[in-house]
Amino acid sequence: MPRAVRGLLIECDPSIKALILKYDEERHDYIVEDLDDENHLVIKESQLENLKARLDYDLDQKIVKLDEESESE
C-alpha cells in the first residue's frame, strides 16, 4: 500500500543540488522527487534540519580547506 510523505519544494544552486543527490545515494533519506531541472528538488519535510546541518558542516569544511590551501601558497 502506498504511503504519503510530506515534502518541501526547495530551490538551490546546481552545485548544492549535486551534493544533496550524492547524500541521498547513500540511504535515500532526503529526496522525495528530483524535478526535471537543475535547481529544484522535493525533499522529506522531516529531514530538512538534518540536511541543513549536513550541508553547513560539509561547506564549512570545504571553506576551511580552501583557506588553508591559500595560506600555504
Predicted model as a PDB file, atoms N, CA, C, CB and O in Angstrom, pLDDT in the B-factor column:
MODEL        1                                                                  
ATOM      1  N   MET A   1       0.840  -1.175   0.000  1.00 82.00           N  
ATOM      2  CA  MET A   1       0.000   0.000   0.000  1.00 82.00           C  
ATOM      3  C   MET A   1       0.890   1.245   0.000  1.00 82.00           C  
ATOM      4  CB  MET A   1      -0.958  -0.006   1.219  1.00 82.00           C  
ATOM      5  O   MET A   1       1.805   1.342   0.818  1.00 82.00           O  
ATOM      6  N   PRO A   2       0.640   2.189  -0.896  1.00 83.00           N  
ATOM      7  CA  PRO A   2       1.441   3.412  -0.955  1.00 83.00           C  
ATOM      8  C   PRO A   2       1.296   4.245   0.320  1.00 83.00           C  
ATOM      9  CB  PRO A   2       1.036   4.247  -2.172  1.00 83.00           C  
ATOM     10  O   PRO A   2       0.256   4.250   0.979  1.00 83.00           O  
ATOM     11  N   ARG A   3       2.365   4.934   0.630  1.00 84.00           N  
ATOM     12  CA  ARG A   3       2.383   5.842   1.779  1.00 84.00           C  
ATOM     13  C   ARG A   3       2.639   7.250   1.310  1.00 84.00           C  
ATOM     14  CB  ARG A   3       3.446   5.420   2.806  1.00 84.00           C  
ATOM     15  O   ARG A   3       3.451   7.481   0.414  1.00 84.00           O  
ATOM     16  N   ALA A   4       1.951   8.183   1.913  1.00 88.00           N  
ATOM     17  CA  ALA A   4       2.185   9.598   1.602  1.00 88.00           C  
ATOM     18  C   ALA A   4       3.326  10.118   2.468  1.00 88.00           C  
ATOM     19  CB  ALA A   4       0.892  10.445   1.827  1.00 88.00           C  
ATOM     20  O   ALA A   4       3.440   9.782   3.647  1.00 88.00           O  
ATOM     21  N   VAL A   5       4.158  10.937   1.861  1.00 88.00           N  
ATOM     22  CA  VAL A   5       5.288  11.540   2.564  1.00 88.00           C  
ATOM     23  C   VAL A   5       5.178  13.039   2.385  1.00 88.00           C  
ATOM     24  CB  VAL A   5       6.668  10.998   2.034  1.00 88.00           C  
ATOM     25  O   VAL A   5       5.025  13.530   1.266  1.00 88.00           O  
ATOM     26  N   ARG A   6       5.257  13.774   3.500  1.00 93.00           N  
ATOM     27  CA  ARG A   6       5.237  15.237   3.405  1.00 93.00           C  
ATOM     28  C   ARG A   6       6.562  15.703   2.831  1.00 93.00           C  
ATOM     29  CB  ARG A   6       4.974  15.897   4.797  1.00 93.00           C  
ATOM     30  O   ARG A   6       7.635  15.292   3.272  1.00 93.00           O  
ATOM     31  N   GLY A   7       6.457  16.572   1.833  1.00 96.00           N  
ATOM     32  CA  GLY A   7       7.664  17.056   1.191  1.00 96.00           C  
ATOM     33  C   GLY A   7       7.685  18.568   1.092  1.00 96.00           C  
ATOM     34  O   GLY A   7       6.657  19.236   1.207  1.00 96.00           O  
ATOM     35  N   LEU A   8       8.868  19.084   0.879  1.00 97.00           N  
ATOM     36  CA  LEU A   8       9.089  20.513   0.693  1.00 97.00           C  
ATOM     37  C   LEU A   8       9.792  20.727  -0.636  1.00 97.00           C  
ATOM     38  CB  LEU A   8       9.919  21.114   1.863  1.00 97.00           C  
ATOM     39  O   LEU A   8      10.755  20.031  -0.960  1.00 97.00           O  
ATOM     40  N   LEU A   9       9.308  21.687  -1.396  1.00 96.00           N  
ATOM     41  CA  LEU A   9       9.966  22.066  -2.634  1.00 96.00           C  
ATOM     42  C   LEU A   9      11.092  23.022  -2.282  1.00 96.00           C  
ATOM     43  CB  LEU A   9       8.963  22.711  -3.644  1.00 96.00           C  
ATOM     44  O   LEU A   9      10.867  24.048  -1.640  1.00 96.00           O  
ATOM     45  N   ILE A  10      12.301  22.684  -2.703  1.00 95.00           N  
ATOM     46  CA  ILE A  10      13.429  23.579  -2.449  1.00 95.00           C  
ATOM     47  C   ILE A  10      14.043  23.982  -3.784  1.00 95.00           C  
ATOM     48  CB  ILE A  10      14.493  22.901  -1.527  1.00 95.00           C  
ATOM     49  O   ILE A  10      14.031  23.227  -4.756  1.00 95.00           O  
ATOM     50  N   GLU A  11      14.573  25.183  -3.794  1.00 95.00           N  
ATOM     51  CA  GLU A  11      15.304  25.708  -4.940  1.00 95.00           C  
ATOM     52  C   GLU A  11      16.725  25.983  -4.481  1.00 95.00           C  
ATOM     53  CB  GLU A  11      14.626  27.002  -5.523  1.00 95.00           C  
ATOM     54  O   GLU A  11      16.935  26.635  -3.458  1.00 95.00           O  
ATOM     55  N   CYS A  12      17.696  25.493  -5.227  1.00 94.00           N  
ATOM     56  CA  CYS A  12      19.091  25.652  -4.823  1.00 94.00           C  
ATOM     57  C   CYS A  12      19.974  25.739  -6.058  1.00 94.00           C  
ATOM     58  CB  CYS A  12      19.541  24.485  -3.914  1.00 94.00           C  
ATOM     59  O   CYS A  12      19.526  25.494  -7.178  1.00 94.00           O  
ATOM     60  N   ASP A  13      21.222  26.087  -5.838  1.00 93.00           N  
ATOM     61  CA  ASP A  13      22.207  26.114  -6.915  1.00 93.00           C  
ATOM     62  C   ASP A  13      22.451  24.688  -7.399  1.00 93.00           C  
ATOM     63  CB  ASP A  13      23.536  26.775  -6.443  1.00 93.00           C  
ATOM     64  O   ASP A  13      22.275  23.734  -6.641  1.00 93.00           O  
ATOM     65  N   PRO A  14      22.854  24.543  -8.654  1.00 94.00           N  
ATOM     66  CA  PRO A  14      23.153  23.202  -9.164  1.00 94.00           C  
ATOM     67  C   PRO A  14      24.216  22.464  -8.349  1.00 94.00           C  
ATOM     68  CB  PRO A  14      23.605  23.297 -10.597  1.00 94.00           C  
ATOM     69  O   PRO A  14      24.149  21.243  -8.208  1.00 94.00           O  
ATOM     70  N   SER A  15      25.190  23.191  -7.817  1.00 92.00           N  
ATOM     71  CA  SER A  15      26.241  22.538  -7.026  1.00 92.00           C  
ATOM     72  C   SER A  15      25.681  21.977  -5.712  1.00 92.00           C  
ATOM     73  CB  SER A  15      27.381  23.534  -6.729  1.00 92.00           C  
ATOM     74  O   SER A  15      26.075  20.892  -5.282  1.00 92.00           O  
ATOM     75  N   ILE A  16      24.776  22.704  -5.087  1.00 94.00           N  
ATOM     76  CA  ILE A  16      24.145  22.228  -3.854  1.00 94.00           C  
ATOM     77  C   ILE A  16      23.226  21.048  -4.167  1.00 94.00           C  
ATOM     78  CB  ILE A  16      23.349  23.371  -3.164  1.00 94.00           C  
ATOM     79  O   ILE A  16      23.171  20.080  -3.409  1.00 94.00           O  
ATOM     80  N   LYS A  17      22.513  21.132  -5.274  1.00 95.00           N  
ATOM     81  CA  LYS A  17      21.650  20.016  -5.668  1.00 95.00           C  
ATOM     82  C   LYS A  17      22.496  18.759  -5.878  1.00 95.00           C  
ATOM     83  CB  LYS A  17      20.854  20.361  -6.963  1.00 95.00           C  
ATOM     84  O   LYS A  17      22.088  17.666  -5.484  1.00 95.00           O  
ATOM     85  N   ALA A  18      23.659  18.903  -6.488  1.00 94.00           N  
ATOM     86  CA  ALA A  18      24.542  17.758  -6.705  1.00 94.00           C  
ATOM     87  C   ALA A  18      24.975  17.139  -5.372  1.00 94.00           C  
ATOM     88  CB  ALA A  18      25.776  18.181  -7.519  1.00 94.00           C  
ATOM     89  O   ALA A  18      25.032  15.916  -5.247  1.00 94.00           O  
ATOM     90  N   LEU A  19      25.280  17.979  -4.380  1.00 94.00           N  
ATOM     91  CA  LEU A  19      25.626  17.461  -3.058  1.00 94.00           C  
ATOM     92  C   LEU A  19      24.463  16.700  -2.436  1.00 94.00           C  
ATOM     93  CB  LEU A  19      26.053  18.600  -2.139  1.00 94.00           C  
ATOM     94  O   LEU A  19      24.658  15.616  -1.886  1.00 94.00           O  
ATOM     95  N   ILE A  20      23.264  17.249  -2.514  1.00 95.00           N  
ATOM     96  CA  ILE A  20      22.089  16.595  -1.939  1.00 95.00           C  
ATOM     97  C   ILE A  20      21.833  15.257  -2.632  1.00 95.00           C  
ATOM     98  CB  ILE A  20      20.848  17.507  -2.054  1.00 95.00           C  
ATOM     99  O   ILE A  20      21.513  14.267  -1.975  1.00 95.00           O  
ATOM    100  N   LEU A  21      21.972  15.227  -3.955  1.00 95.00           N  
ATOM    101  CA  LEU A  21      21.804  13.969  -4.689  1.00 95.00           C  
ATOM    102  C   LEU A  21      22.839  12.937  -4.241  1.00 95.00           C  
ATOM    103  CB  LEU A  21      21.919  14.211  -6.209  1.00 95.00           C  
ATOM    104  O   LEU A  21      22.530  11.751  -4.120  1.00 95.00           O  
ATOM    105  N   LYS A  22      24.064  13.393  -3.999  1.00 95.00           N  
ATOM    106  CA  LYS A  22      25.118  12.488  -3.526  1.00 95.00           C  
ATOM    107  C   LYS A  22      24.770  11.938  -2.144  1.00 95.00           C  
ATOM    108  CB  LYS A  22      26.483  13.216  -3.485  1.00 95.00           C  
ATOM    109  O   LYS A  22      24.915  10.740  -1.898  1.00 95.00           O  
ATOM    110  N   TYR A  23      24.313  12.805  -1.242  1.00 95.00           N  
ATOM    111  CA  TYR A  23      23.911  12.356   0.090  1.00 95.00           C  
ATOM    112  C   TYR A  23      22.799  11.318  -0.002  1.00 95.00           C  
ATOM    113  CB  TYR A  23      23.455  13.546   0.945  1.00 95.00           C  
ATOM    114  O   TYR A  23      22.812  10.317   0.715  1.00 95.00           O  
ATOM    115  N   ASP A  24      21.845  11.560  -0.882  1.00 96.00           N  
ATOM    116  CA  ASP A  24      20.674  10.690  -0.971  1.00 96.00           C  
ATOM    117  C   ASP A  24      21.026   9.319  -1.549  1.00 96.00           C  
ATOM    118  CB  ASP A  24      19.598  11.349  -1.823  1.00 96.00           C  
ATOM    119  O   ASP A  24      20.328   8.342  -1.278  1.00 96.00           O  
ATOM    120  N   GLU A  25      22.088   9.232  -2.335  1.00 95.00           N  
ATOM    121  CA  GLU A  25      22.514   7.945  -2.885  1.00 95.00           C  
ATOM    122  C   GLU A  25      22.853   6.942  -1.787  1.00 95.00           C  
ATOM    123  CB  GLU A  25      23.718   8.138  -3.797  1.00 95.00           C  
ATOM    124  O   GLU A  25      22.667   5.738  -1.964  1.00 95.00           O  
ATOM    125  N   GLU A  26      23.345   7.432  -0.665  1.00 88.00           N  
ATOM    126  CA  GLU A  26      23.786   6.553   0.419  1.00 88.00           C  
ATOM    127  C   GLU A  26      22.630   5.777   1.050  1.00 88.00           C  
ATOM    128  CB  GLU A  26      24.495   7.364   1.484  1.00 88.00           C  
ATOM    129  O   GLU A  26      22.685   4.552   1.157  1.00 88.00           O  
ATOM    130  N   ARG A  27      21.572   6.501   1.472  1.00 91.00           N  
ATOM    131  CA  ARG A  27      20.489   5.843   2.210  1.00 91.00           C  
ATOM    132  C   ARG A  27      19.097   6.275   1.786  1.00 91.00           C  
ATOM    133  CB  ARG A  27      20.650   6.102   3.663  1.00 91.00           C  
ATOM    134  O   ARG A  27      18.114   5.841   2.385  1.00 91.00           O  
ATOM    135  N   HIS A  28      18.990   7.109   0.780  1.00 93.00           N  
ATOM    136  CA  HIS A  28      17.691   7.599   0.302  1.00 93.00           C  
ATOM    137  C   HIS A  28      16.871   8.234   1.426  1.00 93.00           C  
ATOM    138  CB  HIS A  28      16.897   6.455  -0.331  1.00 93.00           C  
ATOM    139  O   HIS A  28      15.677   7.973   1.572  1.00 93.00           O  
ATOM    140  N   ASP A  29      17.542   9.073   2.213  1.00 92.00           N  
ATOM    141  CA  ASP A  29      16.905   9.720   3.360  1.00 92.00           C  
ATOM    142  C   ASP A  29      16.275  11.072   3.045  1.00 92.00           C  
ATOM    143  CB  ASP A  29      17.905   9.895   4.445  1.00 92.00           C  
ATOM    144  O   ASP A  29      15.416  11.531   3.797  1.00 92.00           O  
ATOM    145  N   TYR A  30      16.672  11.711   1.972  1.00 96.00           N  
ATOM    146  CA  TYR A  30      16.310  13.112   1.792  1.00 96.00           C  
ATOM    147  C   TYR A  30      15.305  13.391   0.669  1.00 96.00           C  
ATOM    148  CB  TYR A  30      17.535  13.890   1.536  1.00 96.00           C  
ATOM    149  O   TYR A  30      14.346  14.135   0.875  1.00 96.00           O  
ATOM    150  N   ILE A  31      15.506  12.823  -0.479  1.00 96.00           N  
ATOM    151  CA  ILE A  31      14.762  13.235  -1.672  1.00 96.00           C  
ATOM    152  C   ILE A  31      13.486  12.425  -1.858  1.00 96.00           C  
ATOM    153  CB  ILE A  31      15.637  13.100  -2.906  1.00 96.00           C  
ATOM    154  O   ILE A  31      13.483  11.196  -1.792  1.00 96.00           O  
ATOM    155  N   VAL A  32      12.402  13.161  -2.092  1.00 95.00           N  
ATOM    156  CA  VAL A  32      11.133  12.543  -2.489  1.00 95.00           C  
ATOM    157  C   VAL A  32      11.081  12.494  -4.012  1.00 95.00           C  
ATOM    158  CB  VAL A  32       9.903  13.332  -1.908  1.00 95.00           C  
ATOM    159  O   VAL A  32      10.719  11.472  -4.595  1.00 95.00           O  
ATOM    160  N   GLU A  33      11.446  13.614  -4.657  1.00 95.00           N  
ATOM    161  CA  GLU A  33      11.389  13.696  -6.121  1.00 95.00           C  
ATOM    162  C   GLU A  33      12.464  14.646  -6.629  1.00 95.00           C  
ATOM    163  CB  GLU A  33       9.989  14.162  -6.595  1.00 95.00           C  
ATOM    164  O   GLU A  33      12.609  15.760  -6.126  1.00 95.00           O  
ATOM    165  N   ASP A  34      13.208  14.202  -7.622  1.00 95.00           N  
ATOM    166  CA  ASP A  34      14.171  15.041  -8.322  1.00 95.00           C  
ATOM    167  C   ASP A  34      13.444  15.605  -9.537  1.00 95.00           C  
ATOM    168  CB  ASP A  34      15.476  14.235  -8.736  1.00 95.00           C  
ATOM    169  O   ASP A  34      13.140  14.872 -10.479  1.00 95.00           O  
ATOM    170  N   LEU A  35      13.169  16.882  -9.517  1.00 94.00           N  
ATOM    171  CA  LEU A  35      12.412  17.506 -10.593  1.00 94.00           C  
ATOM    172  C   LEU A  35      13.291  17.697 -11.828  1.00 94.00           C  
ATOM    173  CB  LEU A  35      11.835  18.852 -10.132  1.00 94.00           C  
ATOM    174  O   LEU A  35      14.514  17.576 -11.753  1.00 94.00           O  
ATOM    175  N   ASP A  36      12.670  17.992 -12.947  1.00 81.00           N  
ATOM    176  CA  ASP A  36      13.348  17.964 -14.236  1.00 81.00           C  
ATOM    177  C   ASP A  36      14.199  19.182 -14.565  1.00 81.00           C  
ATOM    178  CB  ASP A  36      12.353  17.797 -15.286  1.00 81.00           C  
ATOM    179  O   ASP A  36      14.440  19.430 -15.747  1.00 81.00           O  
ATOM    180  N   ASP A  37      14.648  19.924 -13.632  1.00 83.00           N  
ATOM    181  CA  ASP A  37      15.589  20.992 -13.960  1.00 83.00           C  
ATOM    182  C   ASP A  37      16.743  20.939 -12.967  1.00 83.00           C  
ATOM    183  CB  ASP A  37      14.892  22.392 -13.934  1.00 83.00           C  
ATOM    184  O   ASP A  37      16.787  20.069 -12.098  1.00 83.00           O  
ATOM    185  N   GLU A  38      17.652  21.852 -13.102  1.00 88.00           N  
ATOM    186  CA  GLU A  38      18.867  21.771 -12.293  1.00 88.00           C  
ATOM    187  C   GLU A  38      18.776  22.474 -10.942  1.00 88.00           C  
ATOM    188  CB  GLU A  38      20.003  22.345 -13.057  1.00 88.00           C  
ATOM    189  O   GLU A  38      19.762  22.493 -10.205  1.00 88.00           O  
ATOM    190  N   ASN A  39      17.632  23.049 -10.593  1.00 94.00           N  
ATOM    191  CA  ASN A  39      17.555  23.837  -9.366  1.00 94.00           C  
ATOM    192  C   ASN A  39      16.507  23.383  -8.363  1.00 94.00           C  
ATOM    193  CB  ASN A  39      17.293  25.235  -9.712  1.00 94.00           C  
ATOM    194  O   ASN A  39      16.471  23.930  -7.261  1.00 94.00           O  
ATOM    195  N   HIS A  40      15.662  22.427  -8.676  1.00 96.00           N  
ATOM    196  CA  HIS A  40      14.532  22.105  -7.805  1.00 96.00           C  
ATOM    197  C   HIS A  40      14.516  20.640  -7.381  1.00 96.00           C  
ATOM    198  CB  HIS A  40      13.234  22.442  -8.502  1.00 96.00           C  
ATOM    199  O   HIS A  40      14.776  19.738  -8.177  1.00 96.00           O  
ATOM    200  N   LEU A  41      14.205  20.432  -6.110  1.00 96.00           N  
ATOM    201  CA  LEU A  41      14.021  19.107  -5.524  1.00 96.00           C  
ATOM    202  C   LEU A  41      12.839  19.153  -4.579  1.00 96.00           C  
ATOM    203  CB  LEU A  41      15.299  18.632  -4.785  1.00 96.00           C  
ATOM    204  O   LEU A  41      12.519  20.210  -4.035  1.00 96.00           O  
ATOM    205  N   VAL A  42      12.188  18.022  -4.379  1.00 97.00           N  
ATOM    206  CA  VAL A  42      11.233  17.877  -3.292  1.00 97.00           C  
ATOM    207  C   VAL A  42      11.911  16.967  -2.282  1.00 97.00           C  
ATOM    208  CB  VAL A  42       9.833  17.294  -3.784  1.00 97.00           C  
ATOM    209  O   VAL A  42      12.275  15.835  -2.599  1.00 97.00           O  
ATOM    210  N   ILE A  43      12.078  17.470  -1.060  1.00 97.00           N  
ATOM    211  CA  ILE A  43      12.736  16.690  -0.021  1.00 97.00           C  
ATOM    212  C   ILE A  43      11.739  16.361   1.081  1.00 97.00           C  
ATOM    213  CB  ILE A  43      13.951  17.451   0.552  1.00 97.00           C  
ATOM    214  O   ILE A  43      10.685  16.987   1.200  1.00 97.00           O  
ATOM    215  N   LYS A  44      12.097  15.367   1.882  1.00 96.00           N  
ATOM    216  CA  LYS A  44      11.254  14.977   3.005  1.00 96.00           C  
ATOM    217  C   LYS A  44      11.280  16.079   4.055  1.00 96.00           C  
ATOM    218  CB  LYS A  44      11.722  13.627   3.612  1.00 96.00           C  
ATOM    219  O   LYS A  44      12.345  16.521   4.486  1.00 96.00           O  
ATOM    220  N   GLU A  45      10.101  16.511   4.454  1.00 96.00           N  
ATOM    221  CA  GLU A  45       9.991  17.593   5.426  1.00 96.00           C  
ATOM    222  C   GLU A  45      10.693  17.231   6.734  1.00 96.00           C  
ATOM    223  CB  GLU A  45       8.519  17.920   5.690  1.00 96.00           C  
ATOM    224  O   GLU A  45      11.318  18.085   7.364  1.00 96.00           O  
ATOM    225  N   SER A  46      10.591  15.991   7.132  1.00 95.00           N  
ATOM    226  CA  SER A  46      11.184  15.555   8.402  1.00 95.00           C  
ATOM    227  C   SER A  46      12.713  15.581   8.380  1.00 95.00           C  
ATOM    228  CB  SER A  46      10.708  14.153   8.738  1.00 95.00           C  
ATOM    229  O   SER A  46      13.345  15.540   9.436  1.00 95.00           O  
ATOM    230  N   GLN A  47      13.313  15.649   7.192  1.00 96.00           N  
ATOM    231  CA  GLN A  47      14.769  15.625   7.076  1.00 96.00           C  
ATOM    232  C   GLN A  47      15.387  16.996   6.808  1.00 96.00           C  
ATOM    233  CB  GLN A  47      15.166  14.685   5.982  1.00 96.00           C  
ATOM    234  O   GLN A  47      16.598  17.100   6.616  1.00 96.00           O  
ATOM    235  N   LEU A  48      14.575  18.037   6.794  1.00 96.00           N  
ATOM    236  CA  LEU A  48      15.084  19.372   6.453  1.00 96.00           C  
ATOM    237  C   LEU A  48      16.214  19.812   7.378  1.00 96.00           C  
ATOM    238  CB  LEU A  48      13.955  20.391   6.509  1.00 96.00           C  
ATOM    239  O   LEU A  48      17.264  20.241   6.900  1.00 96.00           O  
ATOM    240  N   GLU A  49      16.023  19.714   8.671  1.00 97.00           N  
ATOM    241  CA  GLU A  49      17.054  20.171   9.619  1.00 97.00           C  
ATOM    242  C   GLU A  49      18.324  19.333   9.509  1.00 97.00           C  
ATOM    243  CB  GLU A  49      16.519  20.116  11.058  1.00 97.00           C  
ATOM    244  O   GLU A  49      19.429  19.872   9.583  1.00 97.00           O  
ATOM    245  N   ASN A  50      18.178  18.029   9.335  1.00 96.00           N  
ATOM    246  CA  ASN A  50      19.355  17.165   9.165  1.00 96.00           C  
ATOM    247  C   ASN A  50      20.119  17.535   7.905  1.00 96.00           C  
ATOM    248  CB  ASN A  50      18.940  15.687   9.111  1.00 96.00           C  
ATOM    249  O   ASN A  50      21.349  17.578   7.907  1.00 96.00           O  
ATOM    250  N   LEU A  51      19.391  17.799   6.833  1.00 96.00           N  
ATOM    251  CA  LEU A  51      20.026  18.169   5.572  1.00 96.00           C  
ATOM    252  C   LEU A  51      20.754  19.502   5.705  1.00 96.00           C  
ATOM    253  CB  LEU A  51      18.985  18.243   4.448  1.00 96.00           C  
ATOM    254  O   LEU A  51      21.885  19.636   5.238  1.00 96.00           O  
ATOM    255  N   LYS A  52      20.126  20.481   6.328  1.00 96.00           N  
ATOM    256  CA  LYS A  52      20.776  21.778   6.542  1.00 96.00           C  
ATOM    257  C   LYS A  52      22.062  21.623   7.345  1.00 96.00           C  
ATOM    258  CB  LYS A  52      19.824  22.743   7.260  1.00 96.00           C  
ATOM    259  O   LYS A  52      23.089  22.207   7.000  1.00 96.00           O  
ATOM    260  N   ALA A  53      22.003  20.837   8.418  1.00 97.00           N  
ATOM    261  CA  ALA A  53      23.180  20.638   9.266  1.00 97.00           C  
ATOM    262  C   ALA A  53      24.304  19.962   8.485  1.00 97.00           C  
ATOM    263  CB  ALA A  53      22.816  19.797  10.503  1.00 97.00           C  
ATOM    264  O   ALA A  53      25.466  20.350   8.606  1.00 97.00           O  
ATOM    265  N   ARG A  54      23.968  18.973   7.698  1.00 95.00           N  
ATOM    266  CA  ARG A  54      24.989  18.266   6.919  1.00 95.00           C  
ATOM    267  C   ARG A  54      25.612  19.177   5.863  1.00 95.00           C  
ATOM    268  CB  ARG A  54      24.384  17.026   6.249  1.00 95.00           C  
ATOM    269  O   ARG A  54      26.827  19.169   5.669  1.00 95.00           O  
ATOM    270  N   LEU A  55      24.783  19.954   5.188  1.00 95.00           N  
ATOM    271  CA  LEU A  55      25.311  20.896   4.197  1.00 95.00           C  
ATOM    272  C   LEU A  55      26.190  21.950   4.854  1.00 95.00           C  
ATOM    273  CB  LEU A  55      24.166  21.572   3.438  1.00 95.00           C  
ATOM    274  O   LEU A  55      27.268  22.255   4.343  1.00 95.00           O  
ATOM    275  N   ASP A  56      25.752  22.511   5.978  1.00 95.00           N  
ATOM    276  CA  ASP A  56      26.553  23.509   6.694  1.00 95.00           C  
ATOM    277  C   ASP A  56      27.915  22.938   7.069  1.00 95.00           C  
ATOM    278  CB  ASP A  56      25.815  23.991   7.957  1.00 95.00           C  
ATOM    279  O   ASP A  56      28.943  23.586   6.870  1.00 95.00           O  
ATOM    280  N   TYR A  57      27.921  21.729   7.610  1.00 95.00           N  
ATOM    281  CA  TYR A  57      29.173  21.108   8.032  1.00 95.00           C  
ATOM    282  C   TYR A  57      30.101  20.898   6.836  1.00 95.00           C  
ATOM    283  CB  TYR A  57      28.898  19.768   8.736  1.00 95.00           C  
ATOM    284  O   TYR A  57      31.269  21.285   6.875  1.00 95.00           O  
ATOM    285  N   ASP A  58      29.579  20.288   5.782  1.00 94.00           N  
ATOM    286  CA  ASP A  58      30.422  19.993   4.620  1.00 94.00           C  
ATOM    287  C   ASP A  58      30.926  21.256   3.942  1.00 94.00           C  
ATOM    288  CB  ASP A  58      29.657  19.150   3.620  1.00 94.00           C  
ATOM    289  O   ASP A  58      32.085  21.311   3.530  1.00 94.00           O  
ATOM    290  N   LEU A  59      30.081  22.272   3.816  1.00 92.00           N  
ATOM    291  CA  LEU A  59      30.517  23.514   3.192  1.00 92.00           C  
ATOM    292  C   LEU A  59      31.540  24.237   4.059  1.00 92.00           C  
ATOM    293  CB  LEU A  59      29.320  24.422   2.925  1.00 92.00           C  
ATOM    294  O   LEU A  59      32.485  24.826   3.533  1.00 92.00           O  
ATOM    295  N   ASP A  60      31.369  24.204   5.380  1.00 91.00           N  
ATOM    296  CA  ASP A  60      32.369  24.798   6.278  1.00 91.00           C  
ATOM    297  C   ASP A  60      33.713  24.093   6.138  1.00 91.00           C  
ATOM    298  CB  ASP A  60      31.890  24.732   7.741  1.00 91.00           C  
ATOM    299  O   ASP A  60      34.757  24.745   6.147  1.00 91.00           O  
ATOM    300  N   GLN A  61      33.699  22.774   6.009  1.00 89.00           N  
ATOM    301  CA  GLN A  61      34.938  22.015   5.848  1.00 89.00           C  
ATOM    302  C   GLN A  61      35.638  22.388   4.545  1.00 89.00           C  
ATOM    303  CB  GLN A  61      34.651  20.508   5.881  1.00 89.00           C  
ATOM    304  O   GLN A  61      36.863  22.504   4.509  1.00 89.00           O  
ATOM    305  N   LYS A  62      34.873  22.573   3.488  1.00 85.00           N  
ATOM    306  CA  LYS A  62      35.472  22.951   2.201  1.00 85.00           C  
ATOM    307  C   LYS A  62      36.069  24.349   2.262  1.00 85.00           C  
ATOM    308  CB  LYS A  62      34.428  22.879   1.080  1.00 85.00           C  
ATOM    309  O   LYS A  62      37.128  24.592   1.682  1.00 85.00           O  
ATOM    310  N   ILE A  63      35.410  25.268   2.952  1.00 83.00           N  
ATOM    311  CA  ILE A  63      35.908  26.634   3.080  1.00 83.00           C  
ATOM    312  C   ILE A  63      37.191  26.651   3.894  1.00 83.00           C  
ATOM    313  CB  ILE A  63      34.851  27.542   3.729  1.00 83.00           C  
ATOM    314  O   ILE A  63      38.147  27.337   3.531  1.00 83.00           O  
ATOM    315  N   VAL A  64      37.224  25.905   4.989  1.00 76.00           N  
ATOM    316  CA  VAL A  64      38.427  25.824   5.816  1.00 76.00           C  
ATOM    317  C   VAL A  64      39.575  25.246   4.998  1.00 76.00           C  
ATOM    318  CB  VAL A  64      38.172  24.964   7.081  1.00 76.00           C  
ATOM    319  O   VAL A  64      40.700  25.741   5.066  1.00 76.00           O  
ATOM    320  N   LYS A  65      39.296  24.210   4.230  1.00 77.00           N  
ATOM    321  CA  LYS A  65      40.332  23.593   3.406  1.00 77.00           C  
ATOM    322  C   LYS A  65      40.861  24.574   2.373  1.00 77.00           C  
ATOM    323  CB  LYS A  65      39.791  22.342   2.714  1.00 77.00           C  
ATOM    324  O   LYS A  65      42.070  24.646   2.153  1.00 77.00           O  
ATOM    325  N   LEU A  66      39.971  25.333   1.734  1.00 70.00           N  
ATOM    326  CA  LEU A  66      40.404  26.328   0.759  1.00 70.00           C  
ATOM    327  C   LEU A  66      41.228  27.425   1.412  1.00 70.00           C  
ATOM    328  CB  LEU A  66      39.203  26.932   0.054  1.00 70.00           C  
ATOM    329  O   LEU A  66      42.220  27.875   0.838  1.00 70.00           O  
ATOM    330  N   ASP A  67      40.833  27.865   2.606  1.00 73.00           N  
ATOM    331  CA  ASP A  67      41.590  28.886   3.330  1.00 73.00           C  
ATOM    332  C   ASP A  67      42.995  28.385   3.657  1.00 73.00           C  
ATOM    333  CB  ASP A  67      40.853  29.288   4.621  1.00 73.00           C  
ATOM    334  O   ASP A  67      43.970  29.122   3.514  1.00 73.00           O  
ATOM    335  N   GLU A  68      43.094  27.142   4.093  1.00 75.00           N  
ATOM    336  CA  GLU A  68      44.402  26.568   4.435  1.00 75.00           C  
ATOM    337  C   GLU A  68      45.293  26.457   3.209  1.00 75.00           C  
ATOM    338  CB  GLU A  68      44.232  25.191   5.078  1.00 75.00           C  
ATOM    339  O   GLU A  68      46.496  26.705   3.283  1.00 75.00           O  
ATOM    340  N   GLU A  69      44.695  26.083   2.075  1.00 74.00           N  
ATOM    341  CA  GLU A  69      45.472  25.965   0.838  1.00 74.00           C  
ATOM    342  C   GLU A  69      45.979  27.324   0.373  1.00 74.00           C  
ATOM    343  CB  GLU A  69      44.628  25.317  -0.263  1.00 74.00           C  
ATOM    344  O   GLU A  69      47.114  27.432  -0.091  1.00 74.00           O  
ATOM    345  N   SER A  70      45.158  28.355   0.491  1.00 74.00           N  
ATOM    346  CA  SER A  70      45.581  29.675   0.028  1.00 74.00           C  
ATOM    347  C   SER A  70      46.631  30.289   0.945  1.00 74.00           C  
ATOM    348  CB  SER A  70      44.383  30.603  -0.075  1.00 74.00           C  
ATOM    349  O   SER A  70      47.468  31.071   0.493  1.00 74.00           O  
ATOM    350  N   GLU A  71      46.594  29.941   2.231  1.00 72.00           N  
ATOM    351  CA  GLU A  71      47.610  30.439   3.159  1.00 72.00           C  
ATOM    352  C   GLU A  71      48.957  29.780   2.931  1.00 72.00           C  
ATOM    353  CB  GLU A  71      47.168  30.214   4.591  1.00 72.00           C  
ATOM    354  O   GLU A  71      49.995  30.404   3.152  1.00 72.00           O  
ATOM    355  N   SER A  72      48.959  28.533   2.495  1.00 70.00           N  
ATOM    356  CA  SER A  72      50.218  27.827   2.293  1.00 70.00           C  
ATOM    357  C   SER A  72      50.935  28.238   1.001  1.00 70.00           C  
ATOM    358  CB  SER A  72      49.966  26.340   2.281  1.00 70.00           C  
ATOM    359  O   SER A  72      52.116  27.940   0.825  1.00 70.00           O  
ATOM    360  N   GLU A  73      50.232  28.911   0.116  1.00 65.00           N  
ATOM    361  CA  GLU A  73      50.860  29.350  -1.144  1.00 65.00           C  
ATOM    362  C   GLU A  73      51.610  30.588  -0.906  1.00 65.00           C  
ATOM    363  CB  GLU A  73      49.842  29.567  -2.248  1.00 65.00           C  
ATOM    364  O   GLU A  73      52.215  31.130  -1.831  1.00 65.00           O  
TER     365      GLU A  73                                                      
ENDMDL                                                                          
END                                                                             
